[in-house]
Amino acid sequence: MALLESVPNVSEGRKAAVIDAIRQAFAGQGRVLDVHSDVDHHRSVYTIVADESDLADSLLAGIARSAELIDLRRHDGIHPRVGAADVVPVVPLRPDEMELAVEVALALGRRVGDELGLPVFLYGAAADGRRPAFFRRGGPDELQRRIDAGELQPAFGPSQLDPRAGCVLVGARPPLIAFNIELATGDLADAQAIAAAIRASSGGMPGVQALGLVLPAGGQVQVSINVIDTEAAPLVAVVERVREVAGERGVEVGPSELVGLLPESAVVDPALLGLDALPDERVLECRLALG
């Protein structure tokens, strides 16, 4: 029996009781290693591991609870989203288990459509390599327009997004690192320019996705990063590139933030990443070893 990981992104980052209720649902058949919540992004990222036979049950329960407790019509976070349980990836902990991760993702997607009545779109290795951003652009209203126009159709479930819960993006992908870097000076244009300079789609670093965002709570600007190929783009090299581009623009870089857990292969001196510390409990392999 193989141990698989999932890192659901849920569109709630402010109500502690809701975040915990969803955590408990995910924990029914799985083990929740970490919960990272952000009030500005208004989302929570759960890191879950379970045997292949239990993971779909665990994820289905958490998706159902998210759909019950979250109303996207009242959601105002800065992070793009199209669902209450917005993105639910199945992640192999070993490279040779991607095929198994795809099987679990497809089984989960079918159950979400059949049992919860929510539209499901597939991404990553479970589909044709599309990323969540392909579905998220323009938000739920734009996604529904594309469905109505015949441009897209859910892989499972109805063709009408749920008014409260939207849809669910289910995929299979390798491990990634989610990382945020605040700018101590500069503005949104600076953050967006830095993001464009480092992300692969703009000719930057291979395996890097990035956005420039404003954090409403304090007005700070942030470069929000996903490293989707940790071999092609080591995290420490990505952080260094952010500092280089910021320096070229006369902008000072502020503190960094790790979202979720970090693979052991990416561990370096925390100062090189802009972190005050990197305790063992933030490292995936260390958390797994705790039992």
C-alpha positions as CSV (number, residue, x, y, z in Angstrom):
1,M,0.0,0.0,0.0
2,A,1.5,3.4,-1.1
3,L,1.4,6.6,1.0
4,L,0.2,9.6,-1.1
5,E,0.0,13.2,-0.3
6,S,-2.6,15.8,-1.1
7,V,-2.4,19.6,-0.6
8,P,-6.0,21.0,-0.9
9,N,-6.4,24.7,-1.2
10,V,-9.6,25.8,0.4
11,S,-11.2,29.2,0.1
12,E,-11.4,30.1,3.7
13,G,-8.5,31.8,5.7
14,R,-10.2,33.8,8.4
15,K,-12.8,31.9,10.4
16,A,-10.9,29.6,12.7
17,A,-13.9,27.4,13.5
18,V,-14.5,26.8,9.8
19,I,-10.9,26.1,9.1
20,D,-10.8,23.5,11.9
21,A,-14.1,21.9,10.9
22,I,-12.6,21.3,7.5
23,R,-9.4,20.0,9.0
24,Q,-11.3,17.5,11.0
25,A,-13.2,16.3,7.9
26,F,-9.9,15.8,6.0
27,A,-8.4,14.0,9.1
28,G,-11.2,11.3,9.1
29,Q,-9.3,8.9,6.9
30,G,-6.0,10.7,6.6
31,R,-3.3,12.4,8.6
32,V,-3.2,16.2,8.4
33,L,0.4,17.2,8.7
34,D,0.0,21.0,8.4
35,V,-2.6,23.8,7.9
36,H,-1.5,27.1,6.6
37,S,-4.1,29.9,6.6
38,D,-3.8,33.4,5.2
39,V,-6.3,36.2,5.8
40,D,-5.3,38.2,2.8
41,H,-5.3,35.3,0.3
42,H,-8.4,34.1,2.2
43,R,-7.5,30.5,1.8
44,S,-6.1,27.6,3.8
45,V,-3.7,25.0,2.5
46,Y,-3.9,21.6,4.1
47,T,-1.2,19.0,3.8
48,I,-2.6,15.5,4.1
49,V,-1.1,12.0,3.7
50,A,-3.0,8.7,3.6
51,D,-2.8,5.3,2.1
52,E,-4.0,5.1,-1.5
53,S,-7.1,3.2,-0.3
54,D,-8.1,6.0,2.2
55,L,-7.0,9.2,0.5
56,A,-10.1,9.6,-1.8
57,D,-12.4,9.1,1.3
58,S,-10.4,11.7,3.2
59,L,-10.5,14.3,0.4
60,L,-14.1,13.7,-0.4
61,A,-15.1,14.4,3.2
62,G,-13.1,17.6,3.3
63,I,-14.5,18.8,0.0
64,A,-18.0,18.1,1.2
65,R,-17.4,20.1,4.4
66,S,-15.9,22.9,2.5
67,A,-18.9,23.1,0.1
68,E,-21.2,23.1,3.2
69,L,-19.4,25.9,5.1
70,I,-18.1,28.3,2.4
71,D,-20.1,30.6,0.3
72,L,-18.0,32.0,-2.6
73,R,-20.5,34.8,-3.2
74,R,-19.2,36.3,0.0
75,H,-15.5,35.6,-0.7
76,D,-13.1,38.6,-1.1
77,G,-9.6,37.1,-0.9
78,I,-6.9,38.2,-3.3
79,H,-5.9,34.7,-4.4
80,P,-7.7,33.5,-7.6
81,R,-10.2,30.8,-7.0
82,V,-13.2,29.0,-8.6
83,G,-14.2,26.7,-5.8
84,A,-14.8,26.4,-2.1
85,A,-12.5,23.4,-2.2
86,D,-10.6,25.1,-5.0
87,V,-7.7,22.9,-5.9
88,V,-7.2,19.3,-4.7
89,P,-4.0,17.7,-6.1
90,V,-2.9,14.1,-5.5
91,V,0.9,14.1,-5.1
92,P,3.1,11.0,-5.2
93,L,5.8,10.9,-2.6
94,R,7.9,8.8,-4.9
95,P,8.4,9.6,-8.6
96,D,7.4,6.1,-9.8
97,E,4.0,6.5,-8.2
98,M,2.6,9.2,-10.5
99,E,0.4,6.7,-12.3
100,L,-1.1,5.7,-9.0
101,A,-1.7,9.3,-8.1
102,V,-3.6,9.8,-11.4
103,E,-5.8,6.8,-10.7
104,V,-6.7,8.2,-7.2
105,A,-7.3,11.7,-8.7
106,L,-9.7,10.3,-11.4
107,A,-11.5,8.2,-8.8
108,L,-11.9,11.2,-6.5
109,G,-13.1,13.5,-9.4
110,R,-15.8,10.9,-10.3
111,R,-17.0,10.7,-6.8
112,V,-17.1,14.5,-6.3
113,G,-19.3,14.7,-9.4
114,D,-21.5,11.8,-8.6
115,E,-21.8,12.0,-4.8
116,L,-21.5,15.8,-4.2
117,G,-23.0,17.1,-7.5
118,L,-20.1,19.5,-8.1
119,P,-18.4,20.1,-11.4
120,V,-14.9,18.8,-11.6
121,F,-12.1,19.9,-13.9
122,L,-9.0,17.9,-14.2
123,Y,-5.5,19.3,-14.4
124,G,-1.8,18.3,-14.3
125,A,-0.9,14.7,-15.0
126,A,-4.6,13.7,-14.6
127,A,-5.5,15.7,-17.8
128,D,-3.3,17.3,-20.5
129,G,-0.9,19.2,-18.3
130,R,-3.1,22.3,-17.9
131,R,-2.5,24.3,-14.7
132,P,-5.2,25.6,-12.3
133,A,-4.6,29.1,-13.7
134,F,-6.2,28.0,-17.0
135,F,-9.5,27.5,-15.2
136,R,-9.2,30.3,-12.6
137,R,-8.7,33.2,-15.0
138,G,-11.7,35.6,-14.7
139,G,-13.1,33.7,-11.7
140,P,-16.3,31.6,-11.5
141,D,-18.4,33.9,-13.7
142,E,-15.9,33.7,-16.6
143,L,-15.5,29.9,-16.1
144,Q,-19.3,29.5,-16.4
145,R,-19.3,31.7,-19.5
146,R,-16.7,29.4,-21.1
147,I,-18.7,26.3,-20.2
148,D,-21.9,27.9,-21.7
149,A,-20.0,28.8,-24.8
150,G,-18.8,25.2,-25.3
151,E,-15.2,26.1,-24.8
152,L,-14.9,23.8,-21.7
153,Q,-16.8,21.0,-20.1
154,P,-16.3,19.4,-16.7
155,A,-14.8,16.0,-16.6
156,F,-17.3,14.9,-14.0
157,G,-20.5,16.4,-12.5
158,P,-22.9,19.0,-13.8
159,S,-22.2,21.8,-16.3
160,Q,-23.5,24.4,-13.9
161,L,-21.2,25.8,-11.2
162,D,-22.7,25.6,-7.7
163,P,-23.6,29.2,-6.7
164,R,-22.0,28.7,-3.2
165,A,-19.3,26.1,-3.8
166,G,-18.3,26.7,-7.4
167,C,-16.4,23.7,-8.8
168,V,-13.4,21.6,-7.8
169,L,-10.1,21.4,-9.7
170,V,-8.7,17.9,-9.2
171,G,-5.3,16.9,-10.4
172,A,-2.2,14.9,-10.0
173,R,1.2,16.6,-9.9
174,P,4.7,16.3,-8.5
175,P,5.6,18.0,-5.2
176,L,5.8,21.8,-5.4
177,I,6.9,24.6,-3.1
178,A,4.6,27.5,-2.4
179,F,6.5,30.5,-1.2
180,N,5.7,34.2,-0.7
181,I,8.1,37.1,-0.6
182,E,7.1,40.6,0.6
183,L,8.7,43.7,-0.7
184,A,9.9,46.2,2.0
185,T,9.6,49.0,-0.5
186,G,8.1,49.4,-3.9
187,D,4.5,49.0,-5.2
188,L,2.3,46.6,-7.0
189,A,3.9,47.4,-10.3
190,D,7.3,46.4,-8.8
191,A,5.8,43.1,-7.5
192,Q,4.2,42.3,-10.9
193,A,7.4,43.1,-12.7
194,I,9.4,40.9,-10.5
195,A,6.9,38.1,-10.8
196,A,7.0,38.4,-14.6
197,A,10.8,38.3,-14.6
198,I,11.0,35.0,-12.7
199,R,8.0,33.0,-14.0
200,A,8.5,30.6,-16.8
201,S,5.5,31.8,-18.9
202,S,7.1,35.2,-19.2
203,G,10.5,33.8,-20.2
204,G,11.9,33.6,-16.7
205,M,13.0,30.6,-14.7
206,P,11.7,27.1,-15.8
207,G,9.3,25.5,-13.4
208,V,8.3,28.8,-11.7
209,Q,4.9,30.4,-11.5
210,A,4.5,33.8,-9.8
211,L,2.0,36.7,-9.2
212,G,2.4,40.2,-7.9
213,L,-0.2,41.0,-5.3
214,V,-1.3,43.6,-2.8
215,L,-2.1,42.4,0.8
216,P,-5.3,44.3,1.8
217,A,-4.8,44.1,5.5
218,G,-1.6,46.1,5.6
219,G,-1.1,47.4,2.1
220,Q,2.2,45.5,1.6
221,V,3.0,44.1,-1.8
222,Q,4.0,40.5,-2.3
223,V,5.5,38.2,-4.9
224,S,3.5,34.9,-4.6
225,I,5.5,31.9,-6.0
226,N,4.9,28.3,-6.9
227,V,8.0,26.3,-7.7
228,I,6.5,23.4,-9.7
229,D,9.8,21.9,-10.8
230,T,12.2,21.9,-7.8
231,E,15.0,20.4,-9.7
232,A,14.9,22.9,-12.6
233,A,14.5,25.8,-10.2
234,P,15.9,25.3,-6.7
235,L,14.1,27.5,-4.2
236,V,17.2,29.2,-3.1
237,A,18.0,30.2,-6.7
238,V,14.4,31.5,-7.1
239,V,14.8,33.7,-4.0
240,E,18.1,35.0,-5.1
241,R,16.6,35.9,-8.5
242,V,13.8,37.8,-6.8
243,R,16.5,39.8,-4.9
244,E,18.4,40.5,-8.0
245,V,15.5,41.8,-10.0
246,A,14.3,43.8,-7.0
247,G,17.7,45.3,-6.7
248,E,17.7,46.3,-10.3
249,R,14.5,48.2,-9.7
250,G,15.8,49.9,-6.5
251,V,13.4,47.9,-4.4
252,E,14.2,46.3,-1.0
253,V,13.0,42.7,-0.3
254,G,11.2,42.0,3.0
255,P,10.5,38.8,4.8
256,S,9.6,35.5,3.2
257,E,6.8,33.0,4.0
258,L,6.7,29.3,3.4
259,V,3.2,28.0,2.6
260,G,2.8,24.4,3.8
261,L,5.8,22.1,4.0
262,L,9.2,22.1,2.4
263,P,10.9,19.0,0.9
264,E,14.1,18.1,2.6
265,S,16.0,18.5,-0.7
266,A,15.2,22.3,-0.6
267,V,16.4,22.9,2.9
268,V,19.2,25.4,3.2
269,D,20.3,28.1,5.7
270,P,16.9,29.9,6.4
271,A,18.6,33.3,6.0
272,L,19.2,32.4,2.3
273,L,15.4,32.1,1.9
274,G,14.6,35.2,3.9
275,L,13.2,33.1,6.8
276,D,14.0,33.7,10.5
277,A,14.0,29.9,11.1
278,L,13.1,26.6,9.4
279,P,12.1,24.2,12.2
280,D,12.0,20.5,11.5
281,E,8.2,20.4,11.6
282,R,8.1,22.5,8.4
283,V,10.1,19.9,6.5
284,L,7.9,17.2,4.9
285,E,10.2,14.2,5.6
286,C,10.6,15.2,9.3
287,R,6.8,15.5,9.7
288,L,6.3,12.1,8.2
289,A,8.9,10.6,10.5
290,L,7.1,11.8,13.5
291,G,4.5,9.2,12.9
